[in-house]
Amino acid sequence: MEVGAGNSKMPSDKRDYALKPSDLKVTGEKTEVSEPQRPTWSGRLEFILASVGYAVGLGNVWRFPYLCYSSGGGVGLATVVISFVFSTYYNVLMSWAFYYLYNSFGESLPWKSCNNTWNAVGNCSSGFPGNNTHLQSAGQQFFDHRLLEKSSGIEEAGGLRWELFGFLILSWVIVYLCIFKGVKSTGKVVYFTAIFPYFILFALLINNVQLPGAKNGILYFVTPVWSKLFEVKFATVEVAITFIKDEFGREVLRFLKREELLTLLVCFLCFILGLPHVTRGGIYIFQLMDHYTAVVSLIILAFFEVVAVCWIFGVPRISLMVKRMQGKTPSIYFRLCWLLLCPILVLCILFSSIIQYTPAKYGKYTYPLWAEWVGWLVSLVSVVWIPLGAIHELCKNKGSFLQRLKTSMTPTIDLDAEDSMPEKQNLDNPASEALFTSVI
């Protein structure tokens, strides 16, 4: 009684996150929480900054894959798998960045001239090669011959690049220190990681508009290539960690005792799986993984995620969740985007990618057939969970095929049965799922 009365006096935005009577159990004279409360952001600004940081590739997504998993079955599981695959090679980019940062502290930048031991002097240009297509820029030669010490192909691993190995360790140490306390640590880090990249981009813009050919470069930059719109790299370690905590938390913590150890274990596993990328032949492995993960798998998953969230979970439910958090229903523009524009746009990108598909390549290097098959296998590792999840849902339900199909496509997330808002009451009405009712 006291708990219910207390909640009724709270503001609506606080009441949604307060404990409900069903969350408590009474033992003798003691009232205790049945399960530990999930850590949350300290404030809205931290969440907004994390979302903004995600848009530029340095933030984290926490709940979206799990929401997909709850409402989309195999789609959500596939998202977790592809997030983990991303995590195994994303930090290789950070090791390259650290290598450039370290080499920038000299008297002159080593990638600005052709007077270095790694340069092919007769094939090097310290300026813009222009129409001399047989020349390589000094920067490209620094990347190929100094940073990577690139081998002749994927068949020749060539041993580890120990400098990159060290910087890869440093990258994963930083990632671990940023996320080992969950949102308690990540929420503070995003104040820097979400804002700083925009300062860098703005500084690069000022510098680059003064360079020769800046107009052509800007036009090339702003002209969309639809098949590459989803080719984005982002830090997704926490997606895998959050999934493990949500699905197997008790069992894992019974063995590891502390959540920090789970984070350390995931980071270490990603580091080990990333080692092939810092060999002398690692750039070929990196390009193969990136092509079949960031292009092929990601676009397929994006389409099924949109279908799962916008059509199966449903625009009415999304609108209700937003109203409960913000106090007002999303505008008709956003509901139209969720219901029609997003699925159609992603579908167009998917078809465009299929039509314009080309096998992976790095520069003029063509991958052997066995490497192509490996690439498709990597892509299949994440995509295969979609049909497997659908088959699993159909098999575990009872009734006729149509009844099983209907049950499988019914969201399992409870939006609080005691909510008396009209939107909640209309969710189970088939008419509310119709096109015009969902939008207007």
FENBEL-V800995 format. One record per run of one state. SS is the DSSP state (helix for helix, strand for strand, loop for the rest). FROM is the first residue (numbers start at 1). TO is the last residue. Records with the same first field share a line. If there is no record, write none. Layout:
SS=FROM-TO + FROM-TO
This chain:
loop=1-1 + 9-11 + 16-20 + 28-29 + 34-43 + 56-63 + 73-73 + 104-120 + 126-135 + 148-159 + 161-161 + 180-182 + 209-213 + 223-225 + 229-236 + 257-258 + 280-281 + 327-331 + 356-360 + 363-364 + 367-368 + 397-400 + 409-421 + 426-429 + 434-434 + 440-440
helix=2-8 + 12-15 + 21-23 + 44-55 + 64-72 + 74-103 + 121-123 + 138-147 + 162-179 + 183-208 + 214-222 + 226-228 + 237-256 + 259-278 + 282-326 + 332-355 + 369-396 + 401-408 + 422-425 + 430-433 + 435-439
strand=24-27 + 30-33 + 124-125 + 136-137 + 160-160 + 279-279 + 361-362 + 365-366
